[in-house]
Every structure is written in structure tokens, then in C-alpha cells.
Amino acid sequence: MTAPALVIAVPSKGRLKEKAAELFERAGYPLRVKGHERGYRGQLEGLGDVEVEYTSAAEIVHQLRAGRVHLGITGEDLVRETLTDVDGTVEFLAPLNFGHADVIVAVPECWLDVSRMADLEDVAEQFARAHGRRLRVATKYMNLTRRFFARKGVTGYRIVESVGATEATPATGTSELIVDITTTGTTLRANHLKVLDDGLILKSQAHLLAAQGAAWDARATELRAAIVSALST
């Protein structure tokens, strides 16, 4: 069996999978699953030497980093959280206008005097004096949080890794504030949280990305150009 000239990783479930399928359909290269309908391999109709690999949005970042796929569709938030050298690992080829989510810093609404990141350092000092410990920040985005807080000069905190509903952690007493993603803000408001005025870490959406470390021969490069052109029109 001839090896594919180019491999593209596509999300395997949820809205990202649906939106990616719609995107390729509009571009004139419909996605087709190989074999069983729940299979993990597919193809782009009209591009016979392209193989589609269905996997999770998070795993796509690792596949791109390792150069095991040429192209991938995943969220910018996952890319910037996972990769230490983003520019040296992947190339952002095209924003895809779906999968929108803002990575934000949110605090309880009752913190009336806290509206900016600079206020957090003052709160942290007061909190440490009163409770003998640092502010707890619940998040799944540990690297983005550390970089953003360092840039803003906030040091008096520690990260609590969130494994469930991050927005609920202040109410349950397992954190004082959160870093999480939001689209409409409805869930934050339902949990009596507010986004800090300068607490936007990243405006994320799905992107088509290229792996810098993949094997880019002439045919793979040609296919990449064809796919980018089709998705951009």
C-alpha cells in the first residue's frame, strides 16, 4: 500500500469535528471515513494521496509537535498551552472561524475592589496575612496562566489543577479565582464570577496548522498549498 503524500489530523468528535467536516465540504474536498463509520482514518475526496487522521483536539497538538502529521486542525488555546516553542514547532496557516473561546481570568463578583490584574497582587498580600497561604487559581491552562501572571507582575498565587468544572471551584471553596475559557460568559455569571478588565489571556479559535518537523517533500508542499487555498476561499 502506497504511503500517503500528506497526513492531516482532524478532531474526532464534537463541534470541532462537525465544523471541520462542513469546512472541507464547502471547500470542495468532502471528508470521507475509511471503513467503519467510527473509524479513525479517512480521506479527502478529490485528493487521493491525502490521509485524514481522526484524533482528539489535544492529541493533534502532540502529533504536530512530533511531525507525525503534516497538517492539523485544533484550537489555538491548546497549541499555546502545550508547546513551549510555538513558532519553532508549528506554522499557523489559516484561522478557521469556528471553535471560538476566550481564555480569561475571573474572580468572584463580590470582590468589588478587584477589577484589574494589578489588584490581585494587593489581594494576595492581604490574603496571605489573613490566611497564611497564597491565593489559589483553578485552571486547566497552567502554562498560559504562569506566563500571563508573570507578565502582569502577579506572584502571590499557586495553581490548583482543575479536573472538572473550573468555574464552580470558588463556590466550592477549592480556589479563590480561576483561569478558564468562555464563549458567552453565561456560565461565569451563573457562578457569580466576573472577568477582570485586563484579564483576557487569549482570544482563541480553531486554526489550520502545519508541522515544522514533518517530511515536506514536493508533493506534500503542493497538497498543502491546494488545501490552504481551498479553505481560504
N, C-alpha and C positions, 0 to 999 in steps of 0.2 A: 504494500500500500504506500503510495507516494505521500511524503510528509507535506503538510500544508505550507504554503509560502508565507502566510501570516496568520497569527492567532490573536483573536480579540476576546477579552473577558467581559462578560455581561452579567449584571445582577441576576440571581437565580430565583428571586421571589419578591413579592410585594409590589408597591407602586413603582419602584425603580425599574423592575423587570417589565411592567406594563408600559411605562413611558418609553423605555428603550425600544421595545417592540414597535410602538407607534412611530417613533423617530425613524427607524430603518424602513418601515413600511412607506412613510412619506418620501423617503429618500430614494425609493425605487429598488431597495435591496431587502426584501422581507426576510425576517429571521425564521428559520425552519429548524425544529428539533430533529436530531437524528435518532432513528429507532423509536423506543418507547417515549410517550409524551412527557414523562417525568425524567427523561434522560438529561445528562449533564454535558452533552456535546450537541452542536448544531452547525448550521452553515448559513451564509448569506446567499439568498437566491440571486443568481446572476454573477456571483464571484465564487467559482467553484474551488479555487485554491485558497480560500479563507476558511479557517475553522473557528467556530464560536465555542467558547468555554463558559458554561454557566456556573457561577460560584457566588459566594456571599460578597456583599459590597466591601466588607472589611478585608476578606481574603484577597480581593482583587489588588489591593494596595501591596500586599506581600508578593503576589505574583509579578507585579510590575517591578518591584524592587529587585527581585531575583532575576529579572529578564526572561522569565519563563513564558510570558506572553508579550506580544508586540504592542498591543493597544488594550485599553481598559476603560470602562465607564464606571465611575464611582464618585462619591461626594468629596468636595474639597476639604471638608472638615476632617474626614478620615485620613486623607493624604497628609495634611499638615500636622495632625496629631501623631501619626505613626512614623513618618520619615524624618530623620534628623537632617539630612541633606536633600531637601526637596528639589532644588534646581539641578543638582547633580545626578538625580535619580530618575526624574520624570520630566516630561515636557507637556505643558498644558496646551492642547491643540485647539479646543473649542468648548466654550460654555454651552450647555445644552438646554437651559431654560426650564429645567424641572428639578425636583429634589431640593427646593429652596429651604434653607433653615439658617437662623442666626444663632451663633454661639455667643452667649451673653453671661454677664454677672448679675445675679439677682439677690436681693436682701428682703427681709420682712418689711411689709408696708408700715408697720408700727415704728420702724427706725426713721422717725421724722427728720432727724438732723443728718441723715446719711443719704446723699444724693450723687456723690462722685467717688471715684476710686481713692482720691486723697483722703476722704473722710474715713475710709476703712482703717488706715494706719492709726488714726486717733482712737477709733473704737477698739482696735486691737490692744492698744496700750491700756485703756480703761478696763477692758475685759480681762486682761492678764492680771491686773492689780486686784480685781474683784473675785476672780475665779481661779487664779493660779495656773492658767493654761492658755493656749493660743486659740484664736478663732478657728473653727472647723469649716472647711469648704468641701461640700459634697460634689463630686463630679465623676464623669467617665472620661473627661478630657484633661488628663493630668499634665501632659506636656504643654498643651496650649495654655492651661491655667498658670503653670510656673513661669512660662515666658512672658505672658501678659502682666502678671502681678509684678514680676521683676522690672518690666519696662515702666510700670506705674509707680514703682518705689514702695510697694506694699510687701512687708516681710513678716508681720506678726500673725501668721496663719499656719495651719497644717492641712493637708489634703486627706479627706476621707473618701476612699474609692466607693462609688455608688454602683450597686449591682441591681437595683430595682428602679422605682420611680423617684428620680432625684429630687423633683420639685416637692415631694412630701417630706423630705428629711428634716427641714427646720421645724415643721409642726410636730414631728415625732421625737424631736429632741436629739437627733443624731448628728445634726450640723447646725451652724448658725446662718450660713448663706450657701449659695450654690453657683456652679457654672454648668450651664446646660444649653440645649438647643431649644429654640422656639420658632414657631411659624406665625401664629396669630396672637400669642400672648394670653389666650383664654385660660390655659391650664395654670399659668403663673398667677393670674388674677384669682382663680378659683382656690388657690393655695395661699392667697394673701401675700404674694411676693411682688416686688417691683424691680424693673431693670434700672441699674444705675445710669445716669445721664451719659457717662463716658464708658459704659460697661459693655459696649459691643466689641467682642473679640474678633469675630469673623462673620462676614455675610457669605454663606456657603450655598453652592448648588452643584448639581452633577456636571462633570466635565468629561470630555474625551481626552485621554492621556496617552502618551507614548512612553515606553520604557527605554531609557537611555542605554541600558545594558543588554537589550535584545539583539538578536542577529539580524541586522538590517542589510540584506542584500538588495540588488537592483529591483527584483520583483516585489519584495516586501515594501520597499520605498514607494514603488509605483502604486501598489494597492492602498497604502496609507494615504497618498495624495488623492486617490479616487474616493476613498471613504470620507475624508475630511471635506472635500469639495461637495459631495452629495449631502452630507449632514449640515453643511453651512448654507445651503440654498433654500 
